[in-house]
Amino acid sequence: MRKWGFVLLALAAALAGCLLFFKSKTAPPGPSPENTAAQDAAVAGALSRQNPGTVAIIESNFARVQPARTISSSPVAKVPAASPGKPAALQFTNFAPAIVLENMGRAIRQYGKMFGGNPVGTNPEITAALAGNNPKGINFLKAEDGMRINGNGELVDPWGTPYFFHQLSGSDMEIHSAGPDGIMWTIDDLVVK
């Protein structure tokens, strides 16, 4: 009898331990609308006390995603050319700009492996080669990776400014994004090889 009591006690302890373990693994409830509104008000208050430069950087890093203005029949969406000047919000991606730029670098490297060298020429020529105007008709550009083409047939960054492709050698290329200010060769530019 004493042996069965010990076994039942051990089973009860194991069951209680399992219940506590699984209860701790359940997801907490989502934020309430009141809590979200309070957080939004606190962020708005903090932003109102910052200088405009800081606010512009924050807005460019956490811009709301806007849909592409036009969608083509190709898998790469087309966007109108952007005008340089003051920083613009991201136009069409939910990826960080550095990720989109790295995706561009990956597309260039895949092209280079397939054809033994990088595509060459101007932005529209490189775009055409990556979009399927190559000997095997392979499209290396994917809209789901944040790659977009403007109305001039140029690959553009998340702010709508055309990329600058700098050929370093037959197999090495730098891709430059003008960054949120839309002006090339300033401090906010992004570069990937």
C-alpha positions in Angstrom: 0.0 0.0 0.0 2.8 2.3 0.9 4.4 1.6 -2.5 1.2 2.6 -4.4 0.9 5.9 -2.4 4.5 6.9 -3.4 3.7 6.1 -7.1 0.5 8.2 -7.0 2.3 11.0 -5.3 5.0 11.0 -8.0 2.4 11.0 -10.7 0.5 13.9 -9.1 3.8 15.9 -8.9 4.6 15.1 -12.5 1.2 16.2 -13.7 1.4 19.4 -11.7 4.8 20.2 -13.1 3.5 19.6 -16.7 0.5 21.9 -16.1 2.8 24.7 -14.7 5.2 24.3 -17.6 2.6 24.5 -20.4 0.8 27.3 -18.6 4.0 29.4 -18.7 4.4 28.7 -22.4 1.1 30.3 -23.5 1.3 33.6 -25.3 0.4 36.7 -23.3 -2.7 38.6 -24.5 -2.1 41.2 -27.2 -2.0 44.9 -26.4 -5.2 46.7 -25.6 -6.3 49.6 -27.8 -6.0 51.9 -24.8 -2.4 50.8 -24.2 -1.6 51.3 -27.9 -3.1 54.7 -27.9 -1.1 55.7 -24.8 2.1 54.4 -26.4 1.4 56.3 -29.6 0.8 59.5 -27.6 4.1 59.0 -25.6 6.1 58.5 -28.9 4.4 61.6 -30.5 5.3 63.7 -27.4 8.9 62.5 -27.5 9.2 63.2 -31.2 7.8 66.7 -30.8 10.8 67.5 -28.5 13.5 66.4 -31.0 15.3 68.4 -33.6 14.1 68.0 -37.2 17.2 66.1 -38.3 16.6 63.4 -35.6 12.9 63.2 -36.5 13.8 62.7 -40.2 16.2 59.9 -39.4 13.6 58.2 -37.2 10.9 58.6 -39.9 13.2 57.2 -42.6 14.0 54.2 -40.4 10.5 53.5 -39.3 8.5 54.8 -42.3 5.1 53.3 -42.9 5.0 51.0 -45.8 3.2 52.4 -48.8 2.0 50.3 -51.8 3.9 50.7 -55.1 2.3 53.4 -57.2 2.2 51.1 -60.3 2.5 47.4 -60.8 3.7 46.0 -64.1 3.0 42.5 -65.5 6.6 41.6 -64.7 7.5 40.3 -61.2 9.4 43.5 -60.5 7.2 46.4 -59.7 7.8 49.7 -61.5 7.9 53.1 -59.7 8.2 56.6 -61.0 11.6 58.3 -60.9 12.2 60.2 -57.6 13.4 63.8 -57.5 16.4 64.5 -55.3 16.1 66.8 -52.4 14.8 66.5 -48.9 14.5 63.0 -47.4 11.5 61.0 -48.6 9.7 58.2 -46.9 10.2 54.6 -48.1 7.9 54.0 -51.1 7.3 50.3 -51.4 9.0 47.8 -49.2 8.8 46.6 -45.6 12.5 45.5 -45.7 15.2 47.6 -44.2 17.0 49.5 -47.0 20.3 47.7 -46.2 18.5 44.3 -46.7 17.1 45.5 -50.1 20.6 46.6 -51.1 22.1 43.2 -50.0 19.4 41.5 -52.1 20.5 43.5 -55.1 24.1 42.4 -54.4 23.0 38.8 -54.3 21.2 39.2 -57.6 24.4 40.6 -59.2 26.5 37.7 -57.7 24.0 35.1 -59.0 24.2 36.7 -62.5 28.0 36.6 -62.2 28.1 33.0 -61.3 25.7 32.0 -64.1 27.5 34.0 -66.9 31.1 34.2 -65.6 31.0 38.0 -64.9 28.8 40.8 -63.8 26.3 42.6 -66.1 27.9 45.8 -67.5 26.6 49.2 -68.6 24.4 51.9 -67.3 21.7 51.3 -64.7 19.0 50.5 -67.4 21.4 48.1 -69.2 22.2 46.3 -66.0 18.5 46.2 -65.1 17.6 44.7 -68.5 20.3 42.0 -68.1 19.1 41.1 -64.6 15.4 41.2 -65.7 15.9 38.5 -68.3 17.6 40.2 -71.3 20.5 37.8 -71.0 21.6 34.7 -73.0 19.5 32.3 -70.9 16.5 34.6 -70.4 16.8 34.3 -66.6 15.1 36.9 -64.4 17.3 37.6 -61.3 15.0 40.4 -59.9 12.3 39.6 -57.4 9.7 42.1 -56.2 9.3 40.2 -53.0 13.0 41.0 -52.2 12.3 44.8 -52.4 13.7 45.2 -56.0 11.8 47.8 -58.0 12.2 49.4 -61.5 11.2 53.0 -62.2 9.5 54.3 -65.4 13.0 54.8 -67.0 13.9 51.1 -66.7 16.3 51.8 -63.8 16.6 49.7 -60.6 15.7 52.0 -57.7 16.4 52.0 -54.0 13.6 52.0 -51.4 13.3 55.8 -51.7 12.8 55.6 -55.5 16.3 56.9 -56.4 18.2 54.9 -59.1 21.1 52.8 -57.9 24.6 53.6 -59.1 26.5 50.5 -60.2 30.3 50.8 -59.9 32.2 48.0 -61.7 35.3 47.3 -59.7 36.4 44.3 -61.9 34.7 41.6 -64.0 33.5 39.9 -60.8 33.3 42.7 -58.3 30.7 45.5 -58.3 29.7 48.1 -55.7 26.0 49.1 -55.6 25.4 52.6 -54.2 22.0 53.9 -52.9 21.6 57.6 -52.4 19.8 57.0 -49.1 16.9 58.9 -47.7 18.0 62.4 -48.9 18.0 61.2 -52.5 21.4 62.8 -53.2 24.3 60.6 -54.2 27.7 60.8 -52.4 26.4 62.2 -49.1 26.8 60.8 -45.6 23.5 58.8 -45.6 24.4 56.8 -48.7 24.3 53.0 -48.5 26.9 50.8 -50.3 27.3 47.0 -50.8 29.8 45.0 -52.9 
